[in-house]
């Protein structure tokens, strides 16, 4: 135990892997073909977290704005790449650019506001605060954008005829696609809203739990958790709204006509 923190020994860490091994046996006995995914995700998670852990030790001991900025750029780049990989519908290059621009703008604005106004971080590049906050905002925005992109593209494909009918009746592109965009926004933001609704009663969020286990006062942990959750819902909302604005325009040309090549077949 160090400063009230229970440190996990090597054998205790091994015990956690034994627990997963027992789960694999149950999965196999039940005939559920997911052993490979569980093993792969567990190994990948371990390697990534060990690497990041040692990297953060160095970064925390040698803070520098260039290093912090580089880590932020790498996190954002991987998030954008994961969006393209997770969305299992065809995406045009214009839609990909819209998603990337939305992630950069939405998370960037939210991060700057949160770091400078809410936390009042000085210097702004202090990695102990900047990197975890950036990770939470980028990670949740990535999930929101992924759901928003999927919903927008799939619904545009399913309702292509209705959109064209609205255009022929004189509706502007923004009006014709508004119900679809609103539905995509609902799909993107719903997981964040559900998480906020159950927080504190159904479960204690990871950030708050981590602070309490590290010895912080529960009141301080609650203050940070409330602030970061409001930052997350703001970042997700702003990022998705920007994407829906940019992404919806991709489906129309300068003459307010639907570009069928941008809409995949249903």
Backbone as CSV, one residue per row, in Angstrom:
resi,resn,N_x,N_y,N_z,CA_x,CA_y,CA_z,C_x,C_y,C_z
1,UNK,0.855,-1.191,0.000,0.000,0.000,0.000,0.889,1.239,0.000
2,UNK,0.554,2.218,-0.861,1.359,3.432,-0.987,0.445,4.639,-0.947
3,UNK,0.593,5.463,0.134,-0.264,6.650,0.284,-1.744,6.289,0.254
4,UNK,-2.082,5.164,0.876,-3.476,4.756,0.926,-3.951,4.021,-0.310
5,UNK,-3.076,3.827,-1.300,-3.441,3.143,-2.534,-3.006,1.693,-2.444
6,UNK,-3.897,0.768,-2.723,-3.547,-0.651,-2.747,-2.902,-0.950,-4.086
7,UNK,-1.607,-1.241,-4.072,-0.901,-1.563,-5.304,-1.090,-3.041,-5.628
8,UNK,-1.318,-3.329,-6.897,-1.537,-4.708,-7.328,-0.198,-5.364,-7.626
9,UNK,0.001,-6.532,-7.049,1.231,-7.284,-7.291,1.127,-8.031,-8.617
10,UNK,2.244,-8.629,-9.023,2.256,-9.410,-10.265,1.267,-10.562,-10.186
11,UNK,1.203,-11.231,-9.035,0.286,-12.360,-8.900,-1.171,-11.912,-8.940
12,UNK,-1.456,-10.754,-8.415,-2.821,-10.231,-8.493,-3.201,-9.895,-9.932
13,UNK,-2.252,-9.389,-10.687,-2.509,-9.131,-12.114,-2.740,-10.432,-12.865
14,UNK,-1.934,-11.447,-12.526,-2.126,-12.755,-13.165,-3.506,-13.313,-12.835
15,UNK,-3.972,-13.069,-11.608,-5.296,-13.552,-11.204,-6.395,-12.962,-12.079
16,UNK,-6.213,-11.714,-12.514,-7.225,-11.101,-13.384,-7.259,-11.796,-14.741
17,UNK,-6.095,-12.245,-15.228,-6.070,-12.989,-16.495,-6.652,-14.385,-16.326
18,UNK,-6.477,-14.974,-15.145,-7.085,-16.275,-14.870,-8.608,-16.165,-14.928
19,UNK,-9.133,-15.058,-14.436,-10.575,-14.826,-14.495,-11.069,-14.838,-15.945
20,UNK,-10.308,-14.162,-16.840,-10.672,-14.136,-18.258,-10.530,-15.531,-18.869
21,UNK,-9.499,-16.287,-18.437,-9.321,-17.649,-18.938,-10.528,-18.518,-18.580
22,UNK,-11.051,-18.330,-17.370,-12.253,-19.068,-16.966,-13.434,-18.686,-17.848
23,UNK,-13.506,-17.399,-18.185,-14.568,-16.943,-19.085,-14.441,-17.616,-20.445
24,UNK,-13.210,-17.775,-20.937,-13.001,-18.421,-22.237,-13.489,-19.865,-22.221
25,UNK,-13.269,-20.556,-21.103,-13.740,-21.938,-20.995,-15.258,-21.985,-21.067
26,UNK,-15.914,-21.069,-20.362,-17.383,-21.024,-20.387,-17.891,-20.711,-21.785
27,UNK,-17.246,-19.751,-22.450,-17.649,-19.379,-23.807,-17.515,-20.564,-24.754
28,UNK,-16.403,-21.295,-24.603,-16.184,-22.453,-25.476,-17.209,-23.550,-25.207
29,UNK,-17.502,-23.823,-23.929,-18.486,-24.850,-23.592,-19.873,-24.486,-24.105
30,UNK,-20.167,-23.190,-24.152,-21.467,-22.742,-24.648,-21.521,-22.707,-26.169
31,UNK,-20.402,-22.963,-26.817,-20.375,-22.978,-28.275,-20.447,-21.603,-28.902
32,UNK,-20.004,-20.597,-28.166,-20.001,-19.222,-28.680,-18.629,-18.944,-29.303
33,UNK,-18.609,-18.710,-30.574,-17.340,-18.553,-31.302,-16.778,-17.144,-31.129
34,UNK,-16.350,-16.829,-29.908,-15.787,-15.500,-29.648,-14.474,-15.584,-28.867
35,UNK,-13.904,-16.785,-28.780,-12.650,-16.908,-28.031,-11.552,-16.054,-28.632
36,UNK,-11.446,-16.076,-29.961,-10.373,-15.343,-30.642,-10.474,-13.852,-30.354
37,UNK,-11.701,-13.299,-30.424,-11.882,-11.869,-30.187,-11.518,-11.490,-28.756
38,UNK,-11.911,-12.342,-27.780,-11.618,-12.046,-26.381,-10.112,-12.076,-26.132
39,UNK,-9.440,-13.099,-26.653,-7.992,-13.209,-26.466,-7.279,-12.048,-27.155
40,UNK,-7.654,-11.779,-28.395,-6.991,-10.721,-29.154,-7.169,-9.364,-28.488
41,UNK,-8.393,-9.076,-28.042,-8.645,-7.783,-27.405,-7.899,-7.670,-26.081
42,UNK,-7.816,-8.764,-25.329,-7.111,-8.733,-24.048,-5.617,-8.509,-24.252
43,UNK,-5.030,-9.206,-25.223,-3.600,-9.044,-25.494,-3.307,-7.652,-26.037
44,UNK,-4.132,-7.215,-26.972,-3.912,-5.889,-27.555,-4.044,-4.796,-26.493
45,UNK,-5.065,-4.917,-25.649,-5.250,-3.931,-24.585,-4.037,-3.888,-23.667
46,UNK,-3.526,-5.073,-23.281,-2.389,-5.134,-22.370,-1.159,-4.460,-22.974
47,UNK,-0.855,-4.791,-24.221,0.325,-4.218,-24.883,0.191,-2.705,-25.013
48,UNK,-0.981,-2.257,-25.438,-1.193,-0.822,-25.638,-1.078,-0.057,-24.321
49,UNK,-1.713,-0.586,-23.260,-1.708,0.127,-21.986,-0.327,0.126,-21.345
50,UNK,0.415,-0.987,-21.459,1.774,-1.010,-20.916,2.641,0.012,-21.640
51,UNK,2.529,0.054,-22.959,3.309,1.016,-23.736,2.945,2.450,-23.346
52,UNK,1.638,2.727,-23.288,1.189,4.071,-22.952,1.594,4.437,-21.529
53,UNK,1.531,3.463,-20.612,1.902,3.732,-19.229,3.333,4.224,-19.108
54,UNK,4.268,3.509,-19.736,5.673,3.924,-19.674,5.907,5.213,-20.440
55,UNK,5.176,5.402,-21.532,5.304,6.655,-22.286,4.851,7.841,-21.435
56,UNK,3.733,7.673,-20.723,3.218,8.767,-19.906,4.140,9.080,-18.728
57,UNK,4.805,8.061,-18.185,5.774,8.319,-17.112,6.842,9.292,-17.603
58,UNK,7.341,9.040,-18.806,8.370,9.932,-19.377,7.799,11.313,-19.664
59,UNK,6.604,11.343,-20.269,6.001,12.627,-20.649,5.689,13.464,-19.413
60,UNK,5.187,12.824,-18.352,4.873,13.561,-17.128,6.130,14.148,-16.491
61,UNK,7.241,13.432,-16.607,8.485,13.906,-16.006,9.196,14.941,-16.882
62,UNK,8.859,14.987,-18.179,9.496,15.941,-19.102,8.415,16.648,-19.922
63,UNK,7.574,17.461,-19.295,6.490,18.135,-20.036,7.025,19.130,-21.059
64,UNK,6.421,19.114,-22.236,6.825,20.037,-23.302,5.622,20.231,-24.218
65,UNK,5.351,21.456,-24.650,4.163,21.687,-25.504,4.193,20.901,-26.807
66,UNK,5.381,20.733,-27.404,5.469,20.001,-28.667,5.100,18.532,-28.466
67,UNK,5.556,17.952,-27.364,5.258,16.544,-27.089,3.774,16.361,-26.807
68,UNK,3.214,17.240,-25.989,1.780,17.162,-25.687,0.953,17.344,-26.958
69,UNK,1.332,18.313,-27.790,0.615,18.534,-29.041,0.722,17.352,-29.984
70,UNK,1.901,16.716,-30.025,2.080,15.546,-30.885,1.201,14.390,-30.428
71,UNK,1.143,14.167,-29.109,0.294,13.089,-28.587,-1.169,13.358,-28.918
72,UNK,-1.598,14.621,-28.776,-2.979,14.975,-29.136,-3.242,14.680,-30.605
73,UNK,-2.305,15.027,-31.487,-2.476,14.794,-32.923,-2.542,13.309,-33.241
74,UNK,-1.705,12.511,-32.577,-1.720,11.063,-32.800,-3.046,10.465,-32.337
75,UNK,-3.519,10.879,-31.165,-4.805,10.396,-30.665,-5.924,10.734,-31.636
76,UNK,-5.910,11.962,-32.136,-6.951,12.398,-33.061,-6.864,11.634,-34.371
77,UNK,-5.636,11.417,-34.849,-5.460,10.671,-36.092,-5.973,9.249,-35.992
78,UNK,-5.657,8.579,-34.876,-6.143,7.210,-34.686,-7.664,7.194,-34.551
79,UNK,-8.236,8.197,-33.904,-9.689,8.263,-33.757,-10.366,8.384,-35.124
80,UNK,-9.827,9.254,-35.979,-10.394,9.428,-37.317,-10.256,8.134,-38.116
81,UNK,-9.101,7.493,-38.013,-8.894,6.217,-38.716,-9.889,5.169,-38.231
82,UNK,-10.115,5.114,-36.915,-11.059,4.146,-36.362,-12.487,4.407,-36.818
83,UNK,-12.837,5.677,-37.012,-14.169,5.990,-37.521,-14.365,5.350,-38.887
84,UNK,-13.380,5.509,-39.764,-13.480,4.928,-41.107,-13.536,3.403,-41.051
85,UNK,-12.860,2.809,-40.067,-12.848,1.351,-39.959,-14.125,0.809,-39.335
86,UNK,-14.699,1.551,-38.404,-15.861,1.054,-37.667,-17.157,1.208,-38.440
87,UNK,-17.219,2.193,-39.330,-18.446,2.406,-40.100,-18.466,1.421,-41.264
88,UNK,-19.374,0.469,-41.211,-19.417,-0.595,-42.205,-20.333,-0.261,-43.380
89,UNK,-20.322,0.983,-43.804,-21.050,1.403,-44.997,-20.066,2.163,-45.887
90,UNK,-20.288,2.147,-47.214,-19.354,2.837,-48.113,-19.336,4.340,-47.831
91,UNK,-18.140,4.905,-47.726,-17.983,6.339,-47.492,-17.168,6.948,-48.626
92,UNK,-17.693,8.009,-49.204,-16.959,8.718,-50.241,-15.828,9.522,-49.600
93,UNK,-14.912,9.974,-50.425,-13.798,10.775,-49.905,-14.305,12.082,-49.300
94,UNK,-15.376,12.645,-49.854,-15.927,13.895,-49.322,-16.538,13.673,-47.938
95,UNK,-17.197,12.548,-47.739,-17.757,12.245,-46.414,-16.647,11.999,-45.394
96,UNK,-15.579,11.346,-45.836,-14.450,11.117,-44.936,-13.811,12.440,-44.522
97,UNK,-13.685,13.366,-45.474,-13.116,14.676,-45.145,-14.024,15.430,-44.187
98,UNK,-15.335,15.287,-44.374,-16.287,15.953,-43.480,-16.172,15.400,-42.061
99,UNK,-16.042,14.075,-41.951,-15.905,13.460,-40.628,-14.603,13.890,-39.958
100,UNK,-13.518,13.916,-40.721,-12.222,14.310,-40.163,-12.240,15.769,-39.723
101,UNK,-12.778,16.648,-40.572,-12.841,18.069,-40.222,-13.704,18.295,-38.991
102,UNK,-14.785,17.537,-38.868,-15.670,17.679,-37.716,-14.975,17.256,-36.429
103,UNK,-14.229,16.159,-36.489,-13.490,15.699,-35.313,-12.455,16.731,-34.886
104,UNK,-11.716,17.262,-35.846,-10.668,18.231,-35.519,-11.277,19.493,-34.918
105,UNK,-12.318,20.017,-35.553,-12.919,21.258,-35.086,-13.669,21.056,-33.771
106,UNK,-14.552,20.064,-33.725,-15.405,19.871,-32.550,-14.623,19.547,-31.295
107,UNK,-13.710,18.572,-31.392,-12.933,18.209,-30.205,-11.912,19.289,-29.862
108,UNK,-11.384,19.962,-30.891,-10.406,21.022,-30.635,-11.009,22.183,-29.863
109,UNK,-12.163,22.660,-30.311,-12.837,23.757,-29.625,-13.215,23.354,-28.204
110,UNK,-13.767,22.164,-28.056,-14.184,21.694,-26.733,-12.991,21.550,-25.795
111,UNK,-11.884,21.041,-26.308,-10.699,20.844,-25.486,-10.107,22.179,-25.034
112,UNK,-10.016,23.136,-25.960,-9.473,24.449,-25.611,-10.329,25.106,-24.535
113,UNK,-11.652,25.061,-24.702,-12.550,25.668,-23.719,-12.413,24.982,-22.364
114,UNK,-12.392,23.659,-22.382,-12.364,22.916,-21.122,-11.055,23.155,-20.386
115,UNK,-9.941,23.112,-21.118,-8.630,23.259,-20.486,-8.412,24.672,-19.958
116,UNK,-8.825,25.681,-20.738,-8.529,27.063,-20.361,-9.575,27.667,-19.428
117,UNK,-10.852,27.399,-19.668,-11.923,28.046,-18.903,-12.359,27.204,-17.705
118,UNK,-12.658,25.932,-17.945,-13.203,25.097,-16.873,-12.117,24.706,-15.863
119,UNK,-11.030,24.127,-16.350,-9.965,23.680,-15.457,-9.003,24.812,-15.125
120,UNK,-8.810,25.735,-16.057,-7.850,26.812,-15.851,-6.428,26.283,-15.780
121,UNK,-6.097,25.360,-16.669,-4.813,24.680,-16.642,-3.680,25.625,-17.024
122,UNK,-2.643,25.661,-16.203,-1.450,26.453,-16.503,-0.209,25.697,-16.039
123,UNK,0.726,25.443,-16.948,0.636,25.736,-18.385,-0.380,24.820,-19.064
124,UNK,-0.876,25.250,-20.196,-1.955,24.532,-20.865,-1.540,23.131,-21.294
125,UNK,-0.253,22.916,-21.504,0.221,21.637,-22.024,0.590,20.649,-20.925
126,UNK,0.235,20.934,-19.671,0.530,20.001,-18.582,-0.070,18.635,-18.932
127,UNK,0.761,17.660,-19.273,0.240,16.379,-19.794,-0.591,15.597,-18.790
128,UNK,-0.364,15.826,-17.497,-1.102,15.070,-16.479,-2.603,15.358,-16.551
129,UNK,-2.965,16.538,-17.011,-4.368,16.898,-17.170,-4.779,16.890,-18.639
130,UNK,-3.941,17.473,-19.492,-4.305,17.665,-20.891,-4.583,16.344,-21.602
131,UNK,-3.697,15.374,-21.440,-3.831,14.121,-22.191,-5.058,13.313,-21.764
132,UNK,-5.316,13.104,-20.450,-6.543,12.367,-20.090,-7.824,13.075,-20.537
133,UNK,-7.859,14.403,-20.393,-9.054,15.140,-20.811,-9.245,15.028,-22.317
134,UNK,-8.154,15.210,-23.072,-8.237,15.086,-24.532,-8.700,13.691,-24.935
135,UNK,-8.195,12.668,-24.240,-8.581,11.297,-24.564,-10.063,11.043,-24.353
136,UNK,-10.616,11.556,-23.265,-12.045,11.348,-23.003,-12.915,12.080,-24.019
137,UNK,-12.540,13.310,-24.361,-13.325,14.062,-25.335,-13.231,13.434,-26.721
138,UNK,-12.017,13.070,-27.137,-11.829,12.489,-28.466,-12.493,11.120,-28.560
139,UNK,-12.321,10.285,-27.526,-12.890,8.946,-27.562,-14.404,8.944,-27.665
140,UNK,-15.049,9.766,-26.861,-16.515,9.814,-26.904,-17.016,10.466,-28.185
141,UNK,-16.314,11.478,-28.672,-16.706,12.109,-29.933,-16.534,11.139,-31.091
142,UNK,-15.494,10.306,-31.032,-15.294,9.281,-32.059,-16.487,8.332,-32.135
143,UNK,-16.964,7.907,-30.965,-18.131,7.028,-30.939,-19.363,7.735,-31.502
144,UNK,-19.553,8.997,-31.112,-20.698,9.746,-31.612,-20.655,9.933,-33.115
145,UNK,-19.500,10.304,-33.644,-19.362,10.497,-35.085,-19.593,9.178,-35.823
146,UNK,-19.055,8.084,-35.305,-19.238,6.778,-35.945,-20.719,6.442,-36.086
147,UNK,-21.474,6.646,-35.004,-22.917,6.375,-35.050,-23.631,7.354,-35.970
148,UNK,-23.219,8.629,-35.938,-23.849,9.632,-36.785,-23.613,9.377,-38.263
149,UNK,-22.384,9.029,-38.610,-22.057,8.735,-40.013,-22.870,7.549,-40.503
150,UNK,-22.875,6.484,-39.722,-23.609,5.274,-40.118,-25.088,5.573,-40.307
151,UNK,-25.684,6.281,-39.366,-27.111,6.583,-39.451,-27.414,7.473,-40.641
152,UNK,-26.579,8.504,-40.857,-26.827,9.431,-41.966,-26.759,8.718,-43.306
153,UNK,-25.715,7.925,-43.522,-25.527,7.263,-44.818,-26.616,6.219,-45.052
154,UNK,-26.898,5.415,-44.035,-27.906,4.369,-44.209,-29.290,4.956,-44.443
155,UNK,-29.642,6.000,-43.704,-30.976,6.593,-43.866,-31.091,7.333,-45.193
156,UNK,-30.029,7.983,-45.622,-30.053,8.623,-46.942,-30.251,7.591,-48.031
157,UNK,-29.641,6.428,-47.874,-29.816,5.362,-48.848,-31.244,4.832,-48.840
158,UNK,-31.791,4.616,-47.634,-33.150,4.068,-47.532,-34.211,5.064,-47.989
159,UNK,-33.984,6.361,-47.754,-35.004,7.377,-48.044,-34.603,8.276,-49.216
160,UNK,-33.796,7.750,-50.105,-33.331,8.539,-51.239,-34.496,9.048,-52.077
161,UNK,-35.479,8.198,-52.316,-36.627,8.611,-53.140,-37.427,9.711,-52.460
162,UNK,-37.597,9.622,-51.146,-38.330,10.660,-50.431,-37.597,11.995,-50.492
163,UNK,-36.281,11.960,-50.397,-35.501,13.194,-50.471,-35.649,13.830,-51.857
164,UNK,-35.582,13.017,-52.893,-35.735,13.547,-54.252,-37.146,14.098,-54.469
165,UNK,-38.139,13.429,-53.887,-39.515,13.920,-54.007,-39.660,15.283,-53.338
166,UNK,-39.034,15.443,-52.172,-39.084,16.728,-51.480,-38.396,17.820,-52.288
167,UNK,-37.298,17.475,-52.944,-36.600,18.455,-53.784,-37.459,18.871,-54.967
168,UNK,-38.159,17.912,-55.576,-39.011,18.218,-56.734,-40.204,19.074,-56.340
169,UNK,-40.600,18.991,-55.063,-41.716,19.811,-54.580,-41.250,21.201,-54.146
170,UNK,-39.963,21.475,-54.314,-39.451,22.808,-54.044,-38.714,22.972,-52.739
171,UNK,-38.508,21.877,-52.000,-37.803,21.987,-50.726,-36.310,22.221,-50.967
172,UNK,-35.708,23.017,-50.113,-34.262,23.222,-50.174,-33.566,21.964,-49.662
173,UNK,-32.315,21.717,-50.090,-31.606,20.520,-49.619,-31.577,20.395,-48.096
174,UNK,-31.354,21.503,-47.395,-31.299,21.450,-45.936,-32.624,20.983,-45.346
175,UNK,-33.743,21.464,-45.931,-35.065,21.069,-45.441,-35.371,19.619,-45.796
176,UNK,-34.951,19.194,-46.987,-35.232,17.832,-47.421,-34.513,16.790,-46.568
177,UNK,-33.325,17.158,-46.095,-32.518,16.200,-45.339,-32.633,16.412,-43.825
178,UNK,-33.358,17.418,-43.389,-33.416,17.741,-41.961,-33.915,16.587,-41.097
179,UNK,-35.020,15.884,-41.445,-35.454,14.764,-40.596,-34.390,13.678,-40.484
180,UNK,-33.672,13.441,-41.573,-32.621,12.420,-41.571,-31.467,12.861,-40.676
181,UNK,-31.092,14.128,-40.786,-30.007,14.657,-39.964,-30.381,14.632,-38.483
182,UNK,-31.619,14.988,-38.168,-32.066,14.965,-36.775,-32.050,13.545,-36.208
183,UNK,-32.460,12.576,-37.044,-32.440,11.179,-36.601,-31.014,10.700,-36.377
184,UNK,-30.098,11.127,-37.244,-28.694,10.753,-37.086,-28.110,11.360,-35.817
185,UNK,-28.497,12.591,-35.515,-28.019,13.231,-34.282,-28.510,12.468,-33.058
186,UNK,-29.783,12.064,-33.079,-30.331,11.293,-31.961,-29.549,9.996,-31.758
187,UNK,-29.237,9.308,-32.866,-28.494,8.049,-32.770,-27.101,8.267,-32.199
188,UNK,-26.478,9.391,-32.570,-25.112,9.666,-32.146,-25.026,10.065,-30.679
189,UNK,-25.990,10.819,-30.210,-25.912,11.389,-28.859,-26.544,10.477,-27.806
190,UNK,-27.374,9.515,-28.222,-28.131,8.691,-27.275,-27.244,7.929,-26.289
191,UNK,-26.140,7.292,-26.714,-25.307,6.580,-25.729,-24.760,7.500,-24.631
192,UNK,-24.382,8.719,-25.004,-23.874,9.668,-24.011,-24.971,10.081,-23.042
193,UNK,-26.166,10.330,-23.575,-27.297,10.714,-22.723,-27.651,9.583,-21.764
194,UNK,-27.692,8.358,-22.278,-28.018,7.211,-21.418,-26.974,7.037,-20.320
195,UNK,-25.716,7.257,-20.664,-24.652,7.157,-19.667,-24.829,8.196,-18.570
196,UNK,-25.168,9.406,-18.955,-25.365,10.477,-17.972,-26.572,10.201,-17.087
197,UNK,-27.626,9.625,-17.678,-28.849,9.364,-16.915,-28.613,8.341,-15.797
198,UNK,-27.741,7.336,-16.058,-27.522,6.291,-15.062,-26.357,6.552,-14.143
199,UNK,-25.627,7.631,-14.394,-24.407,7.908,-13.632,-24.736,8.295,-12.189
200,UNK,-24.022,7.669,-11.245,-24.208,7.984,-9.838,-25.201,7.076,-9.143
201,UNK,-26.210,6.596,-9.875,-27.216,5.705,-9.294,-26.969,4.270,-9.742
202,UNK,-26.869,4.082,-11.060,-26.659,2.739,-11.606,-25.185,2.347,-11.530
203,UNK,-24.283,3.285,-11.772,-22.854,2.965,-11.768,-22.046,4.209,-11.436
204,UNK,-20.815,3.981,-10.999,-19.854,5.060,-10.788,-18.910,5.071,-11.985
205,UNK,-18.773,6.200,-12.663,-17.946,6.258,-13.868,-16.471,6.032,-13.562
206,UNK,-15.729,5.640,-14.611,-14.332,5.264,-14.455,-13.461,6.360,-13.898
207,UNK,-13.629,7.587,-14.364,-12.787,8.682,-13.897,-12.988,8.916,-12.399
208,UNK,-14.239,8.928,-11.977,-14.544,9.154,-10.564,-14.016,8.006,-9.711
209,UNK,-14.207,6.780,-10.180,-13.715,5.613,-9.449,-12.202,5.660,-9.302
210,UNK,-11.516,6.021,-10.386,-10.062,6.103,-10.346,-9.568,7.124,-9.343
211,UNK,-10.223,8.284,-9.289,-9.805,9.303,-8.339,-10.048,8.867,-6.898
212,UNK,-11.193,8.216,-6.658,-11.494,7.746,-5.302,-10.477,6.686,-4.874
213,UNK,-10.150,5.746,-5.778,-9.175,4.704,-5.450,-7.786,5.291,-5.212
214,UNK,-7.495,6.432,-5.849,-6.180,7.052,-5.679,-6.102,7.898,-4.404
215,UNK,-7.221,7.982,-3.662,-7.206,8.684,-2.396,-7.839,10.055,-2.392
216,UNK,-8.384,10.497,-3.534,-9.031,11.804,-3.595,-10.358,11.776,-2.841
217,UNK,-10.777,12.956,-2.387,-12.082,13.074,-1.742,-13.187,12.772,-2.756
218,UNK,-14.215,12.015,-2.373,-15.327,11.769,-3.293,-15.957,13.053,-3.815
219,UNK,-15.977,14.110,-2.998,-16.552,15.379,-3.448,-15.728,15.960,-4.595
220,UNK,-14.400,15.931,-4.467,-13.529,16.407,-5.544,-13.712,15.557,-6.794
221,UNK,-13.809,14.240,-6.591,-14.005,13.334,-7.725,-15.319,13.633,-8.435
222,UNK,-16.362,13.927,-7.662,-17.663,14.248,-8.246,-17.586,15.540,-9.053
223,UNK,-16.891,16.541,-8.530,-16.761,17.806,-9.245,-16.101,17.602,-10.606
224,UNK,-15.015,16.849,-10.624,-14.327,16.585,-11.892,-15.201,15.762,-12.831
225,UNK,-15.922,14.778,-12.262,-16.739,13.924,-13.122,-17.886,14.706,-13.758
226,UNK,-18.529,15.573,-12.988,-19.601,16.397,-13.545,-19.054,17.282,-14.660
227,UNK,-17.917,17.917,-14.383,-17.335,18.818,-15.380,-16.958,18.071,-16.652
228,UNK,-16.322,16.909,-16.521,-15.879,16.186,-17.712,-17.060,15.621,-18.484
229,UNK,-18.124,15.194,-17.781,-19.292,14.679,-18.505,-19.993,15.785,-19.280
230,UNK,-20.063,16.974,-18.710,-20.628,18.101,-19.450,-19.736,18.448,-20.635
231,UNK,-18.417,18.332,-20.435,-17.510,18.546,-21.551,-17.689,17.501,-22.638
232,UNK,-17.908,16.261,-22.247,-18.089,15.176,-23.219,-19.370,15.376,-24.021
233,UNK,-20.483,15.650,-23.339,-21.738,15.824,-24.067,-21.661,17.040,-24.989
234,UNK,-20.932,18.076,-24.559,-20.754,19.237,-25.422,-19.886,18.917,-26.615
235,UNK,-18.800,18.179,-26.401,-17.897,17.826,-27.497,-18.584,16.913,-28.508
236,UNK,-19.294,15.898,-28.007,-19.999,14.983,-28.911,-21.043,15.734,-29.718
237,UNK,-21.832,16.574,-29.048,-22.895,17.314,-29.731,-22.318,18.242,-30.794
238,UNK,-21.295,19.016,-30.423,-20.705,19.957,-31.378,-20.089,19.226,-32.556
239,UNK,-19.368,18.152,-32.280,-18.717,17.392,-33.354,-19.745,16.807,-34.317
240,UNK,-20.804,16.222,-33.786,-21.825,15.604,-34.638,-22.600,16.663,-35.417
241,UNK,-22.912,17.789,-34.776,-23.637,18.859,-35.478,-22.818,19.377,-36.652
242,UNK,-21.526,19.595,-36.429,-20.661,20.060,-37.519,-20.608,19.019,-38.628
243,UNK,-20.499,17.740,-38.258,-20.465,16.702,-39.294,-21.760,16.665,-40.090
244,UNK,-22.901,16.718,-39.409,-24.175,16.647,-40.118,-24.352,17.837,-41.053
245,UNK,-23.837,19.000,-40.653,-23.899,20.170,-41.535,-23.031,19.953,-42.775
246,UNK,-21.800,19.510,-42.555,-20.892,19.289,-43.684,-21.281,18.048,-44.486
247,UNK,-21.615,16.965,-43.760,-21.924,15.710,-44.423,-23.189,15.766,-45.255
248,UNK,-24.204,16.477,-44.784,-25.459,16.570,-45.540,-25.258,17.295,-46.867
249,UNK,-24.370,18.256,-46.895,-24.111,19.015,-48.116,-23.414,18.173,-49.182
250,UNK,-22.757,17.107,-48.754,-22.043,16.248,-49.703,-23.001,15.594,-50.694
251,UNK,-24.232,15.344,-50.271,-25.179,14.608,-51.098,-25.844,15.462,-52.177
252,UNK,-25.548,16.758,-52.203,-26.200,17.657,-53.163,-25.157,18.454,-53.941
253,UNK,-25.516,18.803,-55.192,-24.621,19.627,-55.993,-25.012,21.099,-55.887
254,UNK,-24.345,21.939,-56.656,-24.588,23.379,-56.581,-25.978,23.770,-57.067
255,UNK,-26.633,22.882,-57.812,-27.984,23.173,-58.315,-29.064,22.542,-57.436
256,UNK,-28.706,22.207,-56.218,-29.638,21.630,-55.239,-30.234,20.315,-55.723
257,UNK,-29.432,19.540,-56.442,-29.860,18.236,-56.913,-29.132,17.144,-56.124
258,UNK,-29.836,16.020,-55.904,-29.239,14.917,-55.198,-28.182,14.261,-56.072
259,UNK,-26.999,14.077,-55.546,-25.913,13.416,-56.262,-25.993,11.928,-55.934
260,UNK,-26.546,11.176,-56.859,-26.797,9.756,-56.573,-25.520,8.954,-56.359
261,UNK,-24.420,9.405,-56.932,-23.160,8.671,-56.752,-22.660,8.748,-55.311
262,UNK,-23.143,9.752,-54.546,-22.734,9.899,-53.146,-23.603,9.056,-52.211
263,UNK,-24.722,8.541,-52.747,-25.643,7.772,-51.909,-25.518,6.294,-52.277
264,UNK,-25.041,5.453,-51.366,-24.903,4.018,-51.679,-26.273,3.382,-51.876
265,UNK,-26.297,2.314,-52.668,-27.550,1.599,-52.909,-28.030,0.934,-51.635
266,UNK,-29.341,0.964,-51.444,-29.933,0.357,-50.246,-29.806,-1.149,-50.276
